[in-house]
C-alpha cells in the first residue's frame, strides 16, 4: 500500500465541506484518475496526499507517514518522494528548462556533477534535450509542461501527482502529456491525475475515482 485515506473529511471555515468521509487506497504502481466537476474536491485530495493540507477528520497515510503524527522535517522528506505537476506549470520564467530542473536537485543537496547528469537525463526522457537552454516563455505550453514533469521526477519520486496537467493545452498536446505520464508509470512510479476530462481516462483504461460535492461516488478499476 502506498496511500490510504481513512474516513477523511476536510472542512474550510465553518461550513465549506471540500471532502466528506473519504475512504480510498492507492496501491504502489497504480495509475489512477481522480475525476469530478469543478469544486468536487480533486485538488484538496491531492493536497492532502503531499500534506499541503491536513484532514479536519480522519487520517491520510502515505508510505510510512501519517497526517496525524507528521512534523515539519518529515513533511520535507515526504515531498522529496512525491512529485507534483500543476496546470499552470509553475516554472521560474527567467531560468532555462535545465535550471528549472536543476533547482529542485540543488534544493535537495545534490552535488553539481550529479545535478548536471540527472537534469540532462530527465530532460531527455521528456523529449527536451534540444530545448534545455530555452527560457519558459520561449517554450510552447506542452514543452513547459514537459519541463515541469521533468522537474517533478528529477528526484525519482515513488509517487507523481498531476493536478489538471493538460487544462491549458490543446487536445493533441494533451495526448502527448498523458502518454508521457503512462511511460513514467510503466517505469515504476505511481501516478495520480486529477482531471475533469474523462476522455483520457477512458482512452487509457485506467482506474477512475469520481468525486462529487466532496464525496466519493464511484471507484472503477482499470485494466
N, C-alpha and C positions, 0 to 999 in steps of 0.2 A: 504493500500500500504506500502511495506517495502523499496523497492529500485526502483528508476526511473532514467533512462538516457534520457536526453532531448537534442537532436541534438549534441551529444558528439563526438568530434574528438580529437585524441591525435597524435601529431607530434613530433618526436625526431629530434633534429638538424634542418636543413632547409628542408629536403625532405623525411625523413623516416616516412611514414604515418602508424601508428600502428592501429588506429581506425578512421573510416571515417563516420561521421554523424550517430551515433548510437542512435536509439530510442528504449527503452526497459523498460518494467515494470515487476518486480518480486514481486508477492504478498506474504503476510505473510503465512507461512505454505507450500509453494511450494517446490518441489524437481525438479530442473532444470539442464539439462546438457548443457554446452557451448562447442560446438564441432567445428572442423575445422582442417585443416592441420597445420603443424609447421609453425609459423610465421603469423598465421591468426589473432592474436590479443587476444587470450584467456587469457593469463597471464596478459596482460595490462588491460583488462576489470576487472579482479579480483582486481588488484592493485588499480584501481580507486574506487572500492567499499570500500576497507578498507583505502583508502586515503593515500596509499604509493606513489601514483602518482596523478596528477591533470590534468583535461582536458586542452587542448590547446584552445578548443572552446566548448561551451555548459555547461551543469550543471549536476552533479550527486547528487541525493538526497538519503540519507539513513536514514530512520526514520525522526527525526527532524533535521538532519544535512544536510547542503548543502556544496558542494565543493566550492561554490562561496563566502561563508562567514565564514567557519570554521577556528578556530585558534588552536594553538598548544595544549592548555589544553583540548579543546574539542576533538581533534584527539585522545588523550589518552583515553578519556571517550568512544568514539566511539569504539575503539579497544577492550575495555572490553566487548562490546556487540557483537563483531564479532570474531568468532574463525577461525583460518586459519591452514590448513594442507597442507604440501608441499610434493613433490615427493621424496625428499631426507631426509625426516623425521626431520632433524634439532634438534636432541636430543643432550644433553650435554653428551659426552661419559663416563666421569668419575663420573656421578651421576646415581643412580639407577632409575628404572622406576618410583618408588614412588617419588623420589626427583625431577625428571623432571616434574612431575605433580605439586608437591608442590611448586616449584619455581614460577610458574605462579600465584598461590594463594597468596604466600608471597609477590610478587610484587604488588598485589592489596591491600595489607594491612590487610589480614585476620589474625585472631588470631590462635595461634598454635593448639589449640584443634579443631578449625573449619577446619584448613588445613588438619590435620590428618584424620578427619572424611570424608571430601569431597574427598580427594585424594584416599582413600580406596574405596569409593563408585564408583567413575568413573572408577577406575582400575577394579573393579568387573564387572561393566557394559560392559566393553570391553573384559572380559574373561581373565584378567591378575592378579587376586588376588595371585595366586601361584608364579607369577614371579615378584612381585612388588619390591623385593630387588635385582634383577638382573641388571647388568650394560648393556647398549645398545649393546655393542659388543658381549655379550653372548646371545642376543635375535635373533630370526630369523627376516627376513625382515618384515614378516607380523606382528610379535609381536612388532617390532619397530614402525610400522605404527599405530598399535592399541594404543601404548603408546602416540604417537603424537596426535591421535584423543582424547584420554583421557585428555591430556593437553589442547587441544583446546576447550573442552566442560566443563572444570573444573569450569569456571566462569558462567556457564549456559547462554551462548550466545543465542541471538534470531536468529542469522544467522551464519551458518557454511560454509566457503569457502574451497574447496579442489582443489588444482592445480595438475592435473595428479597424484592422490593419489596412483594409482596402477602401475605407469610406471616402477617401479623397482621390481615388484613382479611377480611370476609365475601365470598362469591363475587360478588355484584352490584357491590360497591365495587371488587373486584379487576378486573372487566371494564373499569370506567371508567379505572382507573390504566393498564392496558395500552393502551387506546385513546389515552390521553394520550401515552404513550411512542411510539406509532405516529405521532401527529401531530408530535412532536418530531423523529422520524426523517425524516418527509416534508419537514420544513423544512431538512434538510441535516445533521443531527447523526447520527453513527454511534452505534448503541445496542447494548450488550451486556448481556443479562439472565441472571443465574444463578438457576435455579429447579429444584425437584424436581418441579414440576407441569407435565406435558406438555400439558394441555388447552389452555392459552393458545397454546402454540407451534403446536399442530395447528389451532386456530381461525384463527390469523393467517397460517398458511402460510409461516413464515419458516425460515431456515436453523437447523438444530438440531445442535449438537455435544454428544455424550454422553460423559461420563466415568464410569469405574467403577474404584474402588480406585486412583485416580491415573493411570490410563491412558486415552487417547483411543480409544474403542471404535467410534464411528461419527460420521460427518460428512455430514449430508444437507442438500442445498441446498434453499432455499425458492423461492417464485415471485418 
